[in-house]
Structure formats: C-alpha cells, structure tokens
Amino acid sequence: MLANRLIACFDVKDGRVTKAQQFQDNIDVGDPAELADRLYHEDVDEIVIYDIMASAQKRQIDLAMIRRAAHRTFVPLTVGGGIRHLEDMHEVLRAGAEKISIDSMAVRNPQIITEGSVEFGRQCIVLSMQVKRVEKTATIPSGYEIAIDGARTYTGMDAVEWARRGQDLGAGEIVVNSIDRDGTGSGYDLDITQQITEAVSLPVIASGGAGLVSHVADAFRIGATGAITSSMLYSPRVEHTLTVGEMKAQLGELGERVRPVHSAD
C-alpha cells in the first residue's frame, strides 16, 4: 500500500503567499520561496503553488516566482493559475514544476486537459475543482456545484460529473477544494470528497478545512490519497501551527500510513 501524502498549498497574490477563509479575506503569510524551503526541510511530501489572480486577470502565471520556489525545494511541485494553452504548460515545466494544475481554464476549454495529457502524460495533469454545497437538483445531483475564478463565478456544473469527465479527458489527479470549508479549520467536506473518490479511479486530494490532524486522517479513511494542510502548517490565523514532522507523527499514532520524516544530519 502506498503512503498517503501531506501537501502544502500556497495561494500566491502579488508575489506573496496569502491565506484566505472561504476564498476571501486573504492575509499575508510570506515569501513563496522561503516558505517552500522551510517546508521542504520539514519533509513535506509535495508543494502546490497557485497564482490565484492569473486567470481572473487573464495573464500568464508568475514564472519568476515559480523559478525561485522550485530552486529551493526538491519535492514534486504542482503549479496552477493562468494556464491557457500548451505553451503555458511548457513554460511552467521549464520553470521547475513537475505537475500542472488546471481549474478555471479547464471549465472554459475542457480540451486543454486532453492536450496536456497527450503532450506530457496524464500523470502531469491535475484537475483542480472549486466546489460549493448547493441544493440538489436534476442538473446538480451531487449537491455540489463547480465554481471558477476564485469562487467568483458559478457554472451550473455538477462536481461529481465534472470529476468523471475530467478523468475521461485525461486528468491524472483531482484536487477537491471546498469553498465552504476553506480556511475554517472545521474539517474537510468529506461528503463531496468521498463522492468523488468513489466516482473516479484517479488519486483524489482533499483540500479546504483541515484544522486537526484527525481531519487529515478522516480524509485518508474515505479514500483521499493526499491532503492539503496549509492552515495547520503556516496560517497566521492558527494560534498553534504544527511542523510536518509533528503532523506525520500524530497521523502514525492514528494508524495512518505516511511517508517518513528524514532526521537531520
């Protein structure tokens, strides 16, 4: 059995890592490269960087920022924001990313998933989804709607159906970002996360809401193979943050299989 992954995610705005609650009220955290370096040395398993304004501002991702962060870390780096076409994907991979996250543009142009998968292999293509709990309807039977542009635009698309379609189009991994739980510390939205883990055969990453190590264990137990734990690692809103090593030790005590922490020489 493969070990589950602890993943740090940086929402970058104006060149700085920020932390939001429910995709709003971003507060400053620090420099992306410095934070990446710190968490790499704490043995985080992967890092995700979103240039959160790139799509809304219809501009290219901040490649200089990606290069600086990639230079400081040697774990898999996923990059998203402002990915419009294959050349953008080539640029972020050349800048040091190993995987490409597509979100809003995938909704606008689903074929970009297939194009990226054919060009680079599906293991490089991550479909990131912004999901909001809504009333169940005939068009949204899961009770979760897809949003884009930093939860500013709602699409009328059902989250589970979009996950299935993303898999069919060539995505290699799915990130389920709960708008309702984002930054709240109340736990992941296990309902939609489990619906998606049961609907697809791809690795699914839980995102949005972790406030306790037990929340991470809960996500693993319903089928997620990775968990984004940003607030617990570095949010200024959290009074007592944890190191990656502390989180992994507690998960081990809860019976969860995680990758080991390497002792400093």
Contacts in CASP RR format, 6 or more apart in sequence:
PFRMAT RR
TARGET T0000
AUTHOR 0000-0000-0000
METHOD contacts of the structure
MODEL  1
MLANRLIACFDVKDGRVTKAQQFQDNIDVGDPAELADRLYHEDVDEIVIY
DIMASAQKRQIDLAMIRRAAHRTFVPLTVGGGIRHLEDMHEVLRAGAEKI
SIDSMAVRNPQIITEGSVEFGRQCIVLSMQVKRVEKTATIPSGYEIAIDG
ARTYTGMDAVEWARRGQDLGAGEIVVNSIDRDGTGSGYDLDITQQITEAV
SLPVIASGGAGLVSHVADAFRIGATGAITSSMLYSPRVEHTLTVGEMKAQ
LGELGERVRPVHSAD
1 257 0 8 1.000
2 225 0 8 1.000
2 257 0 8 1.000
3 257 0 8 1.000
3 258 0 8 1.000
3 259 0 8 1.000
4 220 0 8 1.000
4 224 0 8 1.000
4 225 0 8 1.000
4 226 0 8 1.000
4 227 0 8 1.000
4 251 0 8 1.000
4 256 0 8 1.000
4 257 0 8 1.000
4 258 0 8 1.000
5 45 0 8 1.000
5 46 0 8 1.000
5 205 0 8 1.000
5 225 0 8 1.000
5 226 0 8 1.000
5 227 0 8 1.000
5 258 0 8 1.000
5 259 0 8 1.000
6 44 0 8 1.000
6 45 0 8 1.000
6 46 0 8 1.000
6 216 0 8 1.000
6 226 0 8 1.000
6 227 0 8 1.000
6 229 0 8 1.000
6 244 0 8 1.000
6 247 0 8 1.000
6 248 0 8 1.000
6 251 0 8 1.000
6 258 0 8 1.000
6 259 0 8 1.000
7 44 0 8 1.000
7 45 0 8 1.000
7 46 0 8 1.000
7 47 0 8 1.000
7 48 0 8 1.000
7 205 0 8 1.000
7 226 0 8 1.000
7 227 0 8 1.000
7 228 0 8 1.000
7 229 0 8 1.000
8 35 0 8 1.000
8 36 0 8 1.000
8 39 0 8 1.000
8 44 0 8 1.000
8 46 0 8 1.000
8 47 0 8 1.000
8 48 0 8 1.000
8 228 0 8 1.000
8 229 0 8 1.000
8 230 0 8 1.000
8 233 0 8 1.000
8 234 0 8 1.000
8 244 0 8 1.000
9 47 0 8 1.000
9 48 0 8 1.000
9 49 0 8 1.000
9 50 0 8 1.000
9 207 0 8 1.000
9 228 0 8 1.000
9 230 0 8 1.000
10 17 0 8 1.000
10 29 0 8 1.000
10 32 0 8 1.000
10 35 0 8 1.000
10 36 0 8 1.000
10 47 0 8 1.000
10 48 0 8 1.000
10 49 0 8 1.000
10 50 0 8 1.000
10 69 0 8 1.000
10 230 0 8 1.000
11 17 0 8 1.000
11 18 0 8 1.000
11 19 0 8 1.000
11 20 0 8 1.000
11 26 0 8 1.000
11 50 0 8 1.000
11 52 0 8 1.000
11 230 0 8 1.000
12 18 0 8 1.000
12 32 0 8 1.000
12 49 0 8 1.000
12 50 0 8 1.000
12 51 0 8 1.000
12 52 0 8 1.000
12 62 0 8 1.000
12 65 0 8 1.000
13 26 0 8 1.000
13 52 0 8 1.000
13 53 0 8 1.000
14 53 0 8 1.000
15 32 0 8 1.000
15 62 0 8 1.000
15 65 0 8 1.000
16 28 0 8 1.000
16 29 0 8 1.000
16 30 0 8 1.000
16 31 0 8 1.000
16 32 0 8 1.000
17 28 0 8 1.000
17 29 0 8 1.000
17 30 0 8 1.000
17 31 0 8 1.000
17 32 0 8 1.000
17 35 0 8 1.000
17 234 0 8 1.000
18 26 0 8 1.000
18 27 0 8 1.000
18 28 0 8 1.000
18 29 0 8 1.000
18 52 0 8 1.000
19 26 0 8 1.000
19 27 0 8 1.000
19 29 0 8 1.000
19 183 0 8 1.000
19 230 0 8 1.000
19 231 0 8 1.000
19 234 0 8 1.000
19 235 0 8 1.000
19 236 0 8 1.000
19 237 0 8 1.000
20 26 0 8 1.000
20 27 0 8 1.000
20 182 0 8 1.000
20 183 0 8 1.000
21 182 0 8 1.000
21 183 0 8 1.000
21 184 0 8 1.000
21 237 0 8 1.000
22 151 0 8 1.000
22 179 0 8 1.000
22 180 0 8 1.000
22 182 0 8 1.000
22 183 0 8 1.000
22 184 0 8 1.000
23 130 0 8 1.000
23 150 0 8 1.000
23 151 0 8 1.000
23 179 0 8 1.000
23 182 0 8 1.000
27 236 0 8 1.000
27 237 0 8 1.000
28 236 0 8 1.000
29 35 0 8 1.000
29 234 0 8 1.000
29 235 0 8 1.000
29 236 0 8 1.000
32 49 0 8 1.000
32 65 0 8 1.000
32 68 0 8 1.000
32 69 0 8 1.000
33 65 0 8 1.000
33 68 0 8 1.000
33 69 0 8 1.000
33 71 0 8 1.000
33 72 0 8 1.000
34 72 0 8 1.000
35 234 0 8 1.000
36 47 0 8 1.000
36 49 0 8 1.000
36 69 0 8 1.000
36 72 0 8 1.000
36 73 0 8 1.000
36 77 0 8 1.000
37 72 0 8 1.000
37 73 0 8 1.000
39 47 0 8 1.000
39 73 0 8 1.000
39 233 0 8 1.000
39 234 0 8 1.000
39 244 0 8 1.000
40 47 0 8 1.000
40 72 0 8 1.000
40 73 0 8 1.000
40 74 0 8 1.000
40 75 0 8 1.000
42 243 0 8 1.000
42 244 0 8 1.000
42 245 0 8 1.000
42 261 0 8 1.000
43 244 0 8 1.000
43 245 0 8 1.000
43 248 0 8 1.000
43 259 0 8 1.000
43 260 0 8 1.000
43 261 0 8 1.000
43 262 0 8 1.000
44 75 0 8 1.000
44 233 0 8 1.000
44 244 0 8 1.000
45 75 0 8 1.000
45 76 0 8 1.000
45 258 0 8 1.000
45 259 0 8 1.000
46 75 0 8 1.000
46 76 0 8 1.000
46 77 0 8 1.000
46 78 0 8 1.000
47 69 0 8 1.000
47 73 0 8 1.000
47 75 0 8 1.000
47 76 0 8 1.000
47 77 0 8 1.000
47 78 0 8 1.000
48 77 0 8 1.000
48 78 0 8 1.000
48 79 0 8 1.000
48 80 0 8 1.000
48 101 0 8 1.000
48 175 0 8 1.000
48 228 0 8 1.000
49 65 0 8 1.000
49 66 0 8 1.000
49 69 0 8 1.000
49 77 0 8 1.000
49 78 0 8 1.000
49 79 0 8 1.000
49 80 0 8 1.000
50 79 0 8 1.000
50 80 0 8 1.000
50 81 0 8 1.000
50 101 0 8 1.000
50 128 0 8 1.000
51 61 0 8 1.000
51 62 0 8 1.000
51 65 0 8 1.000
51 79 0 8 1.000
51 80 0 8 1.000
51 81 0 8 1.000
51 82 0 8 1.000
52 81 0 8 1.000
52 150 0 8 1.000
54 60 0 8 1.000
54 61 0 8 1.000
54 62 0 8 1.000
54 80 0 8 1.000
54 81 0 8 1.000
54 82 0 8 1.000
55 81 0 8 1.000
55 82 0 8 1.000
55 103 0 8 1.000
55 104 0 8 1.000
55 105 0 8 1.000
55 148 0 8 1.000
55 149 0 8 1.000
55 150 0 8 1.000
56 104 0 8 1.000
56 149 0 8 1.000
56 150 0 8 1.000
56 152 0 8 1.000
59 82 0 8 1.000
60 82 0 8 1.000
60 84 0 8 1.000
60 88 0 8 1.000
60 91 0 8 1.000
61 79 0 8 1.000
61 80 0 8 1.000
61 81 0 8 1.000
61 82 0 8 1.000
61 83 0 8 1.000
61 88 0 8 1.000
61 91 0 8 1.000
61 92 0 8 1.000
63 91 0 8 1.000
63 92 0 8 1.000
63 95 0 8 1.000
66 77 0 8 1.000
66 79 0 8 1.000
66 92 0 8 1.000
66 95 0 8 1.000
66 96 0 8 1.000
66 97 0 8 1.000
67 95 0 8 1.000
67 96 0 8 1.000
69 77 0 8 1.000
70 77 0 8 1.000
70 95 0 8 1.000
70 96 0 8 1.000
70 97 0 8 1.000
76 98 0 8 1.000
76 99 0 8 1.000
77 96 0 8 1.000
77 97 0 8 1.000
77 98 0 8 1.000
77 99 0 8 1.000
78 97 0 8 1.000
78 98 0 8 1.000
78 99 0 8 1.000
78 100 0 8 1.000
78 101 0 8 1.000
78 126 0 8 1.000
79 92 0 8 1.000
79 95 0 8 1.000
79 96 0 8 1.000
79 97 0 8 1.000
79 99 0 8 1.000
79 100 0 8 1.000
79 101 0 8 1.000
80 92 0 8 1.000
80 100 0 8 1.000
80 101 0 8 1.000
80 102 0 8 1.000
80 103 0 8 1.000
80 128 0 8 1.000
81 101 0 8 1.000
81 103 0 8 1.000
81 104 0 8 1.000
82 88 0 8 1.000
82 104 0 8 1.000
82 105 0 8 1.000
83 89 0 8 1.000
83 92 0 8 1.000
83 100 0 8 1.000
83 101 0 8 1.000
83 102 0 8 1.000
83 105 0 8 1.000
83 112 0 8 1.000
84 105 0 8 1.000
84 112 0 8 1.000
85 112 0 8 1.000
85 115 0 8 1.000
86 112 0 8 1.000
86 115 0 8 1.000
86 116 0 8 1.000
86 119 0 8 1.000
89 100 0 8 1.000
89 116 0 8 1.000
89 119 0 8 1.000
89 120 0 8 1.000
92 100 0 8 1.000
93 100 0 8 1.000
93 120 0 8 1.000
93 124 0 8 1.000
98 124 0 8 1.000
99 123 0 8 1.000
99 124 0 8 1.000
99 125 0 8 1.000
99 126 0 8 1.000
99 173 0 8 1.000
100 116 0 8 1.000
100 120 0 8 1.000
100 124 0 8 1.000
100 125 0 8 1.000
100 126 0 8 1.000
101 126 0 8 1.000
101 127 0 8 1.000
101 128 0 8 1.000
101 175 0 8 1.000
102 112 0 8 1.000
102 113 0 8 1.000
102 125 0 8 1.000
102 126 0 8 1.000
102 127 0 8 1.000
102 128 0 8 1.000
103 127 0 8 1.000
103 128 0 8 1.000
103 129 0 8 1.000
103 130 0 8 1.000
103 148 0 8 1.000
104 148 0 8 1.000
104 149 0 8 1.000
104 150 0 8 1.000
104 153 0 8 1.000
105 112 0 8 1.000
106 112 0 8 1.000
106 113 0 8 1.000
106 127 0 8 1.000
106 166 0 8 1.000
107 146 0 8 1.000
107 148 0 8 1.000
107 155 0 8 1.000
107 157 0 8 1.000
107 162 0 8 1.000
108 148 0 8 1.000
110 165 0 8 1.000
110 166 0 8 1.000
110 169 0 8 1.000
111 169 0 8 1.000
113 125 0 8 1.000
113 127 0 8 1.000
113 166 0 8 1.000
113 169 0 8 1.000
113 170 0 8 1.000
113 171 0 8 1.000
114 169 0 8 1.000
114 170 0 8 1.000
116 124 0 8 1.000
116 125 0 8 1.000
117 124 0 8 1.000
117 125 0 8 1.000
117 169 0 8 1.000
117 170 0 8 1.000
117 171 0 8 1.000
117 172 0 8 1.000
122 170 0 8 1.000
122 171 0 8 1.000
122 172 0 8 1.000
123 172 0 8 1.000
123 173 0 8 1.000
125 170 0 8 1.000
125 171 0 8 1.000
125 172 0 8 1.000
125 173 0 8 1.000
126 171 0 8 1.000
126 172 0 8 1.000
126 173 0 8 1.000
126 174 0 8 1.000
126 175 0 8 1.000
127 163 0 8 1.000
127 166 0 8 1.000
127 171 0 8 1.000
127 172 0 8 1.000
127 173 0 8 1.000
127 174 0 8 1.000
127 175 0 8 1.000
128 174 0 8 1.000
128 175 0 8 1.000
128 177 0 8 1.000
129 146 0 8 1.000
129 159 0 8 1.000
129 162 0 8 1.000
129 163 0 8 1.000
129 174 0 8 1.000
129 175 0 8 1.000
129 176 0 8 1.000
129 177 0 8 1.000
130 146 0 8 1.000
130 147 0 8 1.000
130 148 0 8 1.000
130 150 0 8 1.000
130 151 0 8 1.000
130 177 0 8 1.000
130 179 0 8 1.000
131 144 0 8 1.000
131 145 0 8 1.000
131 146 0 8 1.000
131 147 0 8 1.000
131 159 0 8 1.000
131 176 0 8 1.000
131 177 0 8 1.000
131 178 0 8 1.000
131 179 0 8 1.000
131 189 0 8 1.000
131 192 0 8 1.000
132 144 0 8 1.000
132 145 0 8 1.000
132 147 0 8 1.000
132 151 0 8 1.000
132 154 0 8 1.000
132 179 0 8 1.000
132 180 0 8 1.000
133 143 0 8 1.000
133 144 0 8 1.000
133 180 0 8 1.000
133 189 0 8 1.000
133 191 0 8 1.000
133 192 0 8 1.000
134 140 0 8 1.000
134 143 0 8 1.000
134 144 0 8 1.000
134 145 0 8 1.000
135 143 0 8 1.000
136 142 0 8 1.000
136 143 0 8 1.000
137 143 0 8 1.000
139 156 0 8 1.000
139 158 0 8 1.000
140 156 0 8 1.000
140 157 0 8 1.000
140 158 0 8 1.000
140 159 0 8 1.000
141 158 0 8 1.000
141 160 0 8 1.000
141 161 0 8 1.000
142 158 0 8 1.000
142 159 0 8 1.000
142 160 0 8 1.000
142 161 0 8 1.000
142 192 0 8 1.000
142 195 0 8 1.000
143 158 0 8 1.000
143 159 0 8 1.000
143 192 0 8 1.000
144 158 0 8 1.000
144 159 0 8 1.000
144 160 0 8 1.000
144 192 0 8 1.000
144 195 0 8 1.000
145 154 0 8 1.000
145 155 0 8 1.000
145 156 0 8 1.000
145 157 0 8 1.000
145 158 0 8 1.000
145 159 0 8 1.000
146 154 0 8 1.000
146 155 0 8 1.000
146 156 0 8 1.000
146 157 0 8 1.000
146 158 0 8 1.000
146 159 0 8 1.000
146 162 0 8 1.000
147 153 0 8 1.000
147 154 0 8 1.000
147 155 0 8 1.000
147 179 0 8 1.000
148 155 0 8 1.000
151 179 0 8 1.000
159 176 0 8 1.000
159 192 0 8 1.000
159 195 0 8 1.000
159 196 0 8 1.000
160 192 0 8 1.000
160 195 0 8 1.000
160 196 0 8 1.000
160 199 0 8 1.000
163 174 0 8 1.000
163 176 0 8 1.000
163 196 0 8 1.000
163 199 0 8 1.000
163 200 0 8 1.000
164 199 0 8 1.000
164 200 0 8 1.000
166 174 0 8 1.000
167 174 0 8 1.000
167 200 0 8 1.000
167 201 0 8 1.000
167 202 0 8 1.000
171 202 0 8 1.000
172 202 0 8 1.000
172 203 0 8 1.000
173 202 0 8 1.000
173 203 0 8 1.000
173 204 0 8 1.000
173 205 0 8 1.000
174 196 0 8 1.000
174 200 0 8 1.000
174 202 0 8 1.000
174 203 0 8 1.000
174 204 0 8 1.000
174 205 0 8 1.000
175 204 0 8 1.000
175 205 0 8 1.000
175 207 0 8 1.000
175 228 0 8 1.000
176 189 0 8 1.000
176 192 0 8 1.000
176 193 0 8 1.000
176 196 0 8 1.000
176 204 0 8 1.000
176 205 0 8 1.000
176 206 0 8 1.000
176 207 0 8 1.000
176 224 0 8 1.000
177 207 0 8 1.000
177 208 0 8 1.000
178 188 0 8 1.000
178 189 0 8 1.000
178 192 0 8 1.000
178 193 0 8 1.000
178 207 0 8 1.000
178 208 0 8 1.000
178 209 0 8 1.000
180 189 0 8 1.000
181 187 0 8 1.000
181 188 0 8 1.000
181 189 0 8 1.000
181 208 0 8 1.000
181 209 0 8 1.000
182 207 0 8 1.000
182 208 0 8 1.000
182 209 0 8 1.000
183 208 0 8 1.000
183 209 0 8 1.000
183 230 0 8 1.000
183 231 0 8 1.000
183 235 0 8 1.000
183 237 0 8 1.000
184 208 0 8 1.000
184 209 0 8 1.000
185 209 0 8 1.000
185 210 0 8 1.000
185 211 0 8 1.000
185 212 0 8 1.000
185 215 0 8 1.000
185 231 0 8 1.000
186 209 0 8 1.000
186 211 0 8 1.000
187 208 0 8 1.000
187 209 0 8 1.000
187 210 0 8 1.000
187 211 0 8 1.000
187 212 0 8 1.000
187 215 0 8 1.000
187 218 0 8 1.000
188 206 0 8 1.000
188 207 0 8 1.000
188 208 0 8 1.000
188 209 0 8 1.000
188 210 0 8 1.000
188 215 0 8 1.000
188 218 0 8 1.000
188 219 0 8 1.000
188 224 0 8 1.000
188 227 0 8 1.000
189 208 0 8 1.000
189 209 0 8 1.000
190 206 0 8 1.000
190 218 0 8 1.000
190 219 0 8 1.000
190 222 0 8 1.000
193 204 0 8 1.000
193 206 0 8 1.000
193 219 0 8 1.000
193 222 0 8 1.000
193 223 0 8 1.000
193 224 0 8 1.000
194 222 0 8 1.000
194 223 0 8 1.000
196 204 0 8 1.000
197 204 0 8 1.000
197 222 0 8 1.000
197 223 0 8 1.000
197 224 0 8 1.000
203 225 0 8 1.000
203 226 0 8 1.000
204 223 0 8 1.000
204 224 0 8 1.000
204 225 0 8 1.000
204 226 0 8 1.000
205 224 0 8 1.000
205 225 0 8 1.000
205 226 0 8 1.000
205 227 0 8 1.000
205 228 0 8 1.000
206 216 0 8 1.000
206 219 0 8 1.000
206 224 0 8 1.000
206 226 0 8 1.000
206 227 0 8 1.000
206 228 0 8 1.000
207 227 0 8 1.000
207 228 0 8 1.000
208 228 0 8 1.000
209 215 0 8 1.000
209 231 0 8 1.000
210 216 0 8 1.000
210 219 0 8 1.000
210 227 0 8 1.000
210 228 0 8 1.000
210 229 0 8 1.000
210 231 0 8 1.000
210 232 0 8 1.000
211 231 0 8 1.000
211 232 0 8 1.000
211 238 0 8 1.000
212 232 0 8 1.000
213 232 0 8 1.000
213 242 0 8 1.000
213 247 0 8 1.000
213 250 0 8 1.000
213 251 0 8 1.000
213 254 0 8 1.000
214 254 0 8 1.000
216 227 0 8 1.000
216 229 0 8 1.000
216 247 0 8 1.000
216 251 0 8 1.000
216 256 0 8 1.000
217 251 0 8 1.000
217 254 0 8 1.000
217 255 0 8 1.000
217 256 0 8 1.000
219 226 0 8 1.000
219 227 0 8 1.000
220 226 0 8 1.000
220 227 0 8 1.000
220 251 0 8 1.000
220 256 0 8 1.000
229 247 0 8 1.000
231 237 0 8 1.000
231 238 0 8 1.000
232 238 0 8 1.000
232 241 0 8 1.000
232 242 0 8 1.000
232 247 0 8 1.000
233 241 0 8 1.000
233 242 0 8 1.000
233 243 0 8 1.000
233 244 0 8 1.000
233 247 0 8 1.000
234 241 0 8 1.000
235 241 0 8 1.000
242 250 0 8 1.000
244 261 0 8 1.000
245 261 0 8 1.000
248 258 0 8 1.000
248 259 0 8 1.000
248 260 0 8 1.000
248 261 0 8 1.000
249 261 0 8 1.000
251 258 0 8 1.000
252 258 0 8 1.000
END
